Amino acid sequence: MLIRFRLENHRSIRDEQELSFVAASLNDSPERVLHTNLPSVDLLRVIGIYGANASGKSTVLDGLRFMQSAVIDSQRTWEPEGGIPRKPFLLDKTKSSEPSLFEVDILLDGIRYTYGFSIDSKIVIEEWLYAYPQGRKQEWFTRDASEKKVFKFSRLLTGANKSIEALTRPNSLFLSAAAQNNHKMLRPIFKWFTSALILGEIDKNVRQHHTVKMLEKSKFRTAILEIIQGADLGISNINVQAVEIPELSKKMLNVLFAESPDMLDKLNKDSTIPQIWLLHQAKEPGNEIPIPFSDESRGTEALFELAGYIVEALESGGVLCVDELDTSLHPLLALEIIKIFNDRKRNPHNAQLLFNTHDTNILESGELRRDQIWFTEKDSSGATCLYPLTDYKARKEENLKRGYLQGRYGAVPYIQTPAKLVNGGGDGKS
């Protein structure tokens, strides 16, 4: 489970910001809080982030995406002399040249771990991993590029540390190199980034493909069907068939991937694409009508695309991050997804949901505790500030939707009406 995420100098985030799943001392819906074996650390399963357009809501999730990519790809695919593809805060020339920082606190099998790194555009400046068995801090390894002895390893971290250190490039992470060299003790940390941190892809075709792949396994298929059938869309089943790619499309794809041998090889091995039909219950009992996926409403498509990720997170106990949960979804469907993750019975593996949204109906639904609501707002310099509703000490009975729309908690756009509109569309002259 994710306890905290800390980041600095990434896109619109200039100064250090922290997102925390640690529950506050509230008497709101105690059943939504998971009591852990860590002292004074009870965790939330859901957090929603609100804010104006371009306030930095997506940047928080993008920070997790970058961190995941660095852990998975830095040793394997980043060019040795290519530097680091970070995105620092650009509105401050001084800050843009300073390091970017990323850190997570996670809970794995009852043990807390803190892993993080700081980077500039050329090298990894620092990297660290701490473990807290029985609540006591153990420094498994630290890395400091400014020191003569860059890496320091604890005797508790057994494995080929020195050999892997020699393979770790200045612009790649030790954790990434360790995973490539099958470091047994570090494998669970790496696996959290690859399997438990689930960032739904932006491209809808990729999301569709993900759900299609999940449908190939019977237990996932059943769970996906339950989500879609529970949405009352009249869908009774899903059919997926492999159809041959038309010759013209093959030629176009061959041109498109001419410089990507791996993709060309994959296209030549499998020249089919999945075609999806959703079976709708007809008026006559027992009669189902197949409708091509492309003819479905955007809301139905959006739920199908998200269903695979939801089931994956619920099954693995992972952290599902959804950018703009409300996009194309009916408010009641978005609310139902939140309910699933908040419910201990429907979410037995304690999966977590982190989402951003503009849907204020969720605020008045009572489905989010006050500590599950966070905001992003830009300051006068264009830098994102991330903060929880609990900073405002909102009362339990307070109308959160009204308070948010009235600007009581900040994080709403300041709308200036053009003078021409104020003056009835003229130039203001009589």
C-alpha positions as CSV (number, residue, x, y, z in Angstrom):
1,M,0.0,0.0,0.0
2,L,1.1,3.6,-0.6
3,I,1.6,5.6,2.6
4,R,3.0,8.8,1.2
5,F,4.3,10.3,-2.1
6,R,6.7,13.2,-2.0
7,L,8.0,15.1,-5.1
8,E,9.7,18.4,-5.9
9,N,10.6,20.3,-9.1
10,H,8.5,18.3,-11.5
11,R,6.4,20.1,-14.2
12,S,4.2,22.7,-12.4
13,I,5.4,21.5,-9.0
14,R,8.3,23.7,-7.9
15,D,8.6,23.3,-4.1
16,E,8.3,20.0,-2.3
17,Q,4.7,18.6,-2.0
18,E,3.5,15.6,-0.2
19,L,0.4,13.4,-0.8
20,S,-0.5,11.2,2.2
21,F,-2.9,8.3,2.5
22,V,-2.5,8.4,6.3
23,A,-5.9,8.8,7.9
24,A,-6.5,11.9,10.1
25,S,-8.1,11.6,13.5
26,L,-11.7,12.0,12.4
27,N,-14.9,10.2,13.4
28,D,-16.1,10.1,9.8
29,S,-16.9,6.6,8.5
30,P,-14.3,4.7,10.5
31,E,-15.0,1.6,8.4
32,R,-13.2,3.2,5.5
33,V,-9.9,3.3,7.4
34,L,-7.5,0.4,7.4
35,H,-5.7,-0.2,10.7
36,T,-2.1,-1.3,10.1
37,N,0.6,-2.8,12.3
38,L,2.5,0.5,12.1
39,P,2.3,2.8,15.1
40,S,-0.1,5.7,14.5
41,V,-0.4,4.8,10.8
42,D,-4.0,4.0,9.7
43,L,-4.4,4.2,5.9
44,L,-7.1,5.4,3.5
45,R,-8.1,3.4,0.4
46,V,-9.3,6.3,-1.6
47,I,-8.1,9.9,-2.3
48,G,-9.6,12.4,-4.7
49,I,-7.9,15.5,-5.9
50,Y,-9.9,18.6,-6.9
51,G,-8.6,21.8,-8.5
52,A,-9.0,24.3,-11.4
53,N,-7.9,23.4,-14.9
54,A,-4.1,23.5,-15.2
55,S,-3.7,23.7,-11.4
56,G,-1.5,20.6,-11.3
57,K,-3.9,17.7,-10.5
58,S,-2.5,15.6,-13.3
59,T,1.0,16.6,-12.4
60,V,0.8,14.7,-9.1
61,L,-0.1,11.5,-11.0
62,D,2.5,12.3,-13.7
63,G,5.1,12.4,-10.9
64,L,4.2,8.8,-9.9
65,R,4.3,7.9,-13.6
66,F,7.8,9.4,-14.0
67,M,9.1,7.7,-10.9
68,Q,7.7,4.3,-12.1
69,S,9.3,4.8,-15.5
70,A,12.7,5.7,-14.0
71,V,12.7,2.5,-11.8
72,I,11.6,0.3,-14.7
73,D,13.5,1.8,-17.6
74,S,16.5,3.8,-16.5
75,Q,19.0,0.9,-16.6
76,R,17.4,-1.0,-19.4
77,T,16.4,1.6,-22.0
78,W,17.8,5.1,-21.2
79,E,20.7,6.0,-23.4
80,P,24.1,5.8,-21.5
81,E,25.0,9.3,-22.7
82,G,21.5,10.6,-23.0
83,G,21.1,12.2,-19.6
84,I,17.8,12.0,-17.7
85,P,14.5,12.8,-19.4
86,R,13.0,14.8,-16.5
87,K,10.6,17.7,-16.6
88,P,11.6,20.4,-14.1
89,F,9.7,23.5,-13.2
90,L,10.4,26.0,-16.1
91,L,8.9,29.2,-14.8
92,D,11.9,29.8,-12.5
93,K,15.3,29.6,-14.2
94,T,17.1,28.9,-10.9
95,K,14.8,26.1,-9.9
96,S,14.9,24.5,-13.4
97,S,18.6,23.8,-12.9
98,E,18.1,22.4,-9.4
99,P,17.5,18.7,-8.7
100,S,14.1,17.0,-8.9
101,L,13.0,14.7,-6.0
102,F,10.7,11.7,-5.9
103,E,10.0,9.5,-2.9
104,V,7.5,6.9,-1.8
105,D,6.6,5.4,1.6
106,I,5.1,1.9,1.0
107,L,3.8,-0.9,3.1
108,L,4.7,-4.4,1.9
109,D,3.8,-7.5,3.9
110,G,3.6,-5.4,7.1
111,I,7.0,-3.7,6.6
112,R,7.3,-0.1,5.8
113,Y,9.9,1.0,3.1
114,T,11.0,4.4,2.0
115,Y,12.6,4.6,-1.4
116,G,13.5,7.7,-3.3
117,F,16.0,9.6,-5.5
118,S,17.0,13.1,-6.6
119,I,18.2,13.8,-10.1
120,D,19.2,16.6,-12.4
121,S,19.2,16.5,-16.2
122,K,22.4,14.5,-16.4
123,I,22.9,12.1,-13.4
124,V,21.3,10.6,-10.4
125,I,22.5,12.8,-7.5
126,E,21.1,10.7,-4.6
127,E,19.2,7.5,-4.1
128,W,18.2,5.8,-0.9
129,L,16.2,2.8,0.5
130,Y,15.2,2.4,4.1
131,A,13.3,-0.5,5.7
132,Y,11.5,-0.4,9.0
133,P,11.1,-4.0,10.4
134,Q,9.6,-3.8,13.9
135,G,9.5,0.0,13.4
136,R,13.3,0.4,13.5
137,K,15.0,2.2,10.6
138,Q,17.5,0.2,8.6
139,E,19.5,2.0,5.8
140,W,19.7,-0.7,3.2
141,F,21.6,1.5,0.8
142,T,22.4,5.2,0.1
143,R,23.9,6.9,-2.9
144,D,25.5,10.3,-3.0
145,A,27.2,11.4,-6.2
146,S,29.0,14.2,-4.3
147,E,30.8,11.7,-2.1
148,K,34.1,9.9,-2.9
149,K,32.4,6.7,-2.0
150,V,29.2,7.1,-3.9
151,F,27.4,3.9,-2.6
152,K,27.0,2.7,0.9
153,F,25.4,-0.7,1.6
154,S,24.1,-2.1,4.8
155,R,25.3,-5.6,5.9
156,L,21.6,-6.4,6.1
157,L,21.2,-6.0,2.3
158,T,22.7,-9.2,1.1
159,G,23.3,-9.9,-2.6
160,A,25.7,-8.9,-5.4
161,N,25.6,-5.2,-4.4
162,K,29.2,-4.4,-5.5
163,S,28.8,-6.1,-8.8
164,I,25.6,-4.3,-9.5
165,E,27.1,-1.0,-8.4
166,A,29.7,-1.4,-11.1
167,L,27.0,-1.9,-13.7
168,T,24.9,1.1,-12.6
169,R,25.4,4.1,-14.8
170,P,25.5,7.7,-13.5
171,N,22.1,8.3,-15.2
172,S,20.4,5.1,-14.1
173,L,19.0,4.0,-10.7
174,F,20.6,1.3,-8.6
175,L,17.2,-0.2,-8.0
176,S,16.6,-0.5,-11.8
177,A,20.0,-2.1,-12.3
178,A,19.4,-4.5,-9.3
179,A,16.2,-5.7,-10.9
180,Q,17.9,-6.3,-14.2
181,N,20.4,-8.5,-12.3
182,N,17.9,-10.4,-10.2
183,H,18.7,-8.9,-6.8
184,K,16.5,-11.1,-4.5
185,M,16.1,-8.7,-1.6
186,L,15.2,-5.7,-3.8
187,R,12.8,-7.6,-6.0
188,P,9.7,-6.9,-3.9
189,I,10.4,-3.1,-4.1
190,F,10.9,-3.2,-7.8
191,K,7.7,-5.4,-8.2
192,W,5.7,-2.8,-6.4
193,F,6.5,-0.3,-9.1
194,T,5.9,-2.8,-11.9
195,S,2.8,-4.6,-10.6
196,A,1.2,-2.7,-7.7
197,L,1.4,0.9,-9.0
198,I,-1.2,0.9,-11.8
199,L,-1.3,4.0,-13.9
200,G,-4.1,3.8,-16.4
201,E,-2.8,4.7,-19.9
202,I,-3.9,7.9,-21.5
203,D,-4.5,6.4,-25.0
204,K,-8.0,4.8,-25.1
205,N,-6.9,2.1,-27.5
206,V,-4.2,0.9,-25.1
207,R,-6.8,0.9,-22.3
208,Q,-9.2,-1.2,-24.4
209,H,-6.4,-3.6,-25.2
210,H,-5.6,-4.0,-21.5
211,T,-9.2,-4.9,-20.7
212,V,-9.3,-7.3,-23.6
213,K,-6.2,-9.1,-22.3
214,M,-7.7,-9.3,-18.8
215,L,-10.8,-10.9,-20.3
216,E,-8.7,-13.9,-21.5
217,K,-8.5,-15.1,-17.8
218,S,-11.8,-16.5,-16.5
219,K,-11.6,-15.0,-13.0
220,F,-10.9,-11.5,-14.4
221,R,-13.6,-11.9,-17.0
222,T,-16.2,-12.6,-14.3
223,A,-15.1,-9.6,-12.3
224,I,-15.1,-7.3,-15.4
225,L,-18.6,-8.5,-16.3
226,E,-19.8,-7.8,-12.8
227,I,-18.6,-4.2,-13.0
228,I,-20.1,-3.6,-16.4
229,Q,-23.4,-5.4,-15.7
230,G,-23.7,-3.5,-12.4
231,A,-23.6,-0.3,-14.3
232,D,-27.1,-1.0,-15.6
233,L,-26.1,-0.5,-19.2
234,G,-28.2,-3.4,-20.5
235,I,-25.0,-5.4,-21.3
236,S,-25.2,-9.2,-20.6
237,N,-21.9,-10.4,-22.0
238,I,-18.8,-9.5,-24.0
239,N,-17.4,-11.2,-27.1
240,V,-13.9,-10.7,-28.4
241,Q,-12.8,-12.2,-31.7
242,A,-9.5,-12.0,-33.5
243,V,-9.9,-10.6,-37.1
244,E,-7.3,-10.3,-39.8
245,I,-5.7,-6.9,-40.3
246,P,-6.5,-5.6,-43.8
247,E,-3.6,-5.7,-46.3
248,L,-3.6,-1.9,-46.7
249,S,-3.4,-1.4,-42.9
250,K,-0.5,-3.9,-42.8
251,K,1.4,-1.9,-45.3
252,M,0.7,1.3,-43.4
253,L,1.9,-0.3,-40.1
254,N,5.0,-1.6,-41.8
255,V,5.9,1.9,-42.9
256,L,5.0,3.4,-39.5
257,F,7.2,0.9,-37.6
258,A,10.0,0.7,-40.2
259,E,12.6,1.7,-37.6
260,S,11.2,-0.5,-34.9
261,P,12.3,-4.1,-35.5
262,D,10.5,-5.4,-32.4
263,M,7.2,-4.0,-33.4
264,L,7.6,-5.3,-37.0
265,D,8.4,-8.8,-35.7
266,K,5.3,-8.7,-33.5
267,L,3.1,-7.6,-36.5
268,N,4.5,-10.4,-38.6
269,K,3.9,-13.0,-36.0
270,D,0.3,-11.8,-35.1
271,S,-1.5,-10.2,-38.0
272,T,-4.8,-10.1,-36.2
273,I,-6.5,-7.5,-34.0
274,P,-9.2,-8.0,-31.4
275,Q,-12.8,-7.0,-32.4
276,I,-15.1,-6.3,-29.5
277,W,-18.9,-6.9,-29.4
278,L,-21.0,-6.1,-26.3
279,L,-24.1,-8.3,-26.0
280,H,-27.2,-6.4,-25.1
281,Q,-30.3,-8.0,-23.6
282,A,-33.1,-7.7,-26.1
283,K,-36.8,-7.3,-25.3
284,E,-37.5,-11.0,-25.7
285,P,-36.1,-13.1,-22.8
286,G,-32.9,-15.0,-23.6
287,N,-32.3,-13.0,-26.8
288,E,-29.0,-11.1,-26.9
289,I,-28.0,-8.6,-29.6
290,P,-24.3,-8.1,-30.4
291,I,-23.4,-4.4,-30.9
292,P,-19.9,-3.4,-32.2
293,F,-17.8,-1.6,-29.5
294,S,-17.4,1.3,-31.9
295,D,-21.1,1.9,-31.9
296,E,-21.4,2.1,-28.1
297,S,-21.7,5.4,-26.2
298,R,-18.5,7.1,-25.0
299,G,-19.6,6.4,-21.4
300,T,-19.9,2.7,-22.0
301,E,-16.5,2.7,-23.8
302,A,-14.9,4.6,-20.9
303,L,-16.2,2.1,-18.3
304,F,-15.0,-0.8,-20.4
305,E,-11.6,0.8,-20.7
306,L,-11.3,1.4,-17.0
307,A,-12.8,-2.0,-15.9
308,G,-9.6,-3.9,-16.6
309,Y,-7.5,-1.6,-14.4
310,I,-10.1,-1.7,-11.6
311,V,-10.1,-5.5,-11.6
312,E,-6.3,-5.7,-11.7
313,A,-6.0,-3.3,-8.7
314,L,-8.6,-5.1,-6.7
315,E,-7.0,-8.5,-7.4
316,S,-3.4,-7.4,-6.6
317,G,-4.1,-5.0,-3.8
318,G,-2.4,-2.3,-5.9
319,V,-2.7,1.5,-6.2
320,L,-4.9,2.5,-9.2
321,C,-4.2,6.1,-10.4
322,V,-6.9,7.6,-12.6
323,D,-6.6,10.9,-14.3
324,E,-10.0,12.6,-14.7
325,L,-12.2,9.9,-13.3
326,D,-15.3,11.7,-14.4
327,T,-14.4,11.9,-18.1
328,S,-17.3,10.5,-20.1
329,L,-18.6,8.6,-17.0
330,H,-22.0,9.3,-15.5
331,P,-21.6,10.7,-12.0
332,L,-23.2,7.7,-10.5
333,L,-20.8,5.3,-12.2
334,A,-17.8,7.4,-11.0
335,L,-19.3,7.2,-7.5
336,E,-19.8,3.5,-7.7
337,I,-16.1,3.0,-8.5
338,I,-15.2,5.0,-5.4
339,K,-17.7,2.9,-3.3
340,I,-16.0,-0.4,-4.5
341,F,-12.6,0.7,-3.3
342,N,-14.0,2.1,0.0
343,D,-15.8,-1.1,0.8
344,R,-13.8,-3.7,2.8
345,K,-15.9,-6.6,1.5
346,R,-15.6,-5.7,-2.2
347,N,-12.0,-4.7,-1.8
348,P,-10.6,-7.5,0.4
349,H,-6.9,-7.0,-0.6
350,N,-7.0,-3.3,0.3
351,A,-6.4,-1.8,-3.1
352,Q,-6.2,2.0,-3.2
353,L,-7.6,4.5,-5.7
354,L,-6.0,7.8,-6.4
355,F,-8.0,10.0,-8.8
356,N,-8.5,13.6,-9.8
357,T,-11.8,15.0,-10.9
358,H,-14.1,18.1,-11.4
359,D,-17.2,16.2,-10.3
360,T,-18.5,18.1,-7.3
361,N,-21.4,15.7,-6.9
362,I,-18.9,13.3,-5.2
363,L,-18.3,16.0,-2.6
364,E,-21.9,16.0,-1.4
365,S,-22.4,12.2,-1.7
366,G,-20.8,11.5,1.6
367,E,-18.7,8.8,0.0
368,L,-15.4,10.6,0.8
369,R,-14.2,11.4,4.3
370,R,-12.8,14.9,4.8
371,D,-9.2,13.5,4.8
372,Q,-9.9,11.8,1.5
373,I,-10.3,15.1,-0.3
374,W,-7.3,17.0,-1.6
375,F,-6.8,20.2,-3.7
376,T,-4.3,21.7,-6.1
377,E,-3.9,25.4,-6.6
378,K,-1.3,27.5,-8.3
379,D,0.3,30.4,-6.5
380,S,1.2,33.8,-8.1
381,S,4.4,32.4,-9.6
382,G,2.5,29.5,-11.4
383,A,3.7,26.8,-9.0
384,T,1.3,24.1,-7.8
385,C,0.4,23.7,-4.1
386,L,-1.1,20.4,-3.0
387,Y,-3.0,20.3,0.3
388,P,-5.8,18.4,2.1
389,L,-9.3,19.6,3.0
390,T,-8.4,18.9,6.7
391,D,-6.1,22.0,6.5
392,Y,-9.3,24.0,6.6
393,K,-10.8,22.2,9.6
394,A,-14.1,21.7,7.7
395,R,-16.9,20.5,10.0
396,K,-18.3,17.0,9.5
397,E,-21.8,18.4,8.7
398,E,-20.5,21.1,6.3
399,N,-21.8,21.2,2.8
400,L,-18.5,20.5,1.0
401,K,-19.7,21.0,-2.5
402,R,-21.1,24.4,-1.7
403,G,-18.0,25.3,0.2
404,Y,-15.7,24.3,-2.6
405,L,-17.7,26.1,-5.3
406,Q,-17.8,29.2,-3.2
407,G,-14.0,29.2,-3.0
408,R,-13.9,28.5,0.8
409,Y,-11.0,26.0,0.3
410,G,-9.3,27.6,-2.6
411,A,-8.5,25.5,-5.7
412,V,-11.2,27.1,-8.0
413,P,-10.6,29.2,-11.1
414,Y,-10.7,33.0,-10.8
415,I,-12.9,33.9,-13.8
416,Q,-12.5,37.4,-15.3
417,T,-15.3,38.5,-17.5
418,P,-14.1,40.4,-20.6
419,A,-15.0,44.1,-20.6
420,K,-16.8,43.8,-23.9
421,L,-19.2,41.3,-22.4
422,V,-19.8,43.4,-19.4
423,N,-20.6,46.3,-21.6
424,G,-23.1,44.4,-23.7
425,G,-20.7,43.4,-26.4
426,G,-19.8,47.0,-27.5
427,D,-16.6,49.0,-26.9
428,G,-17.9,50.8,-23.9
429,K,-18.6,54.0,-25.7
430,S,-22.0,55.6,-25.9
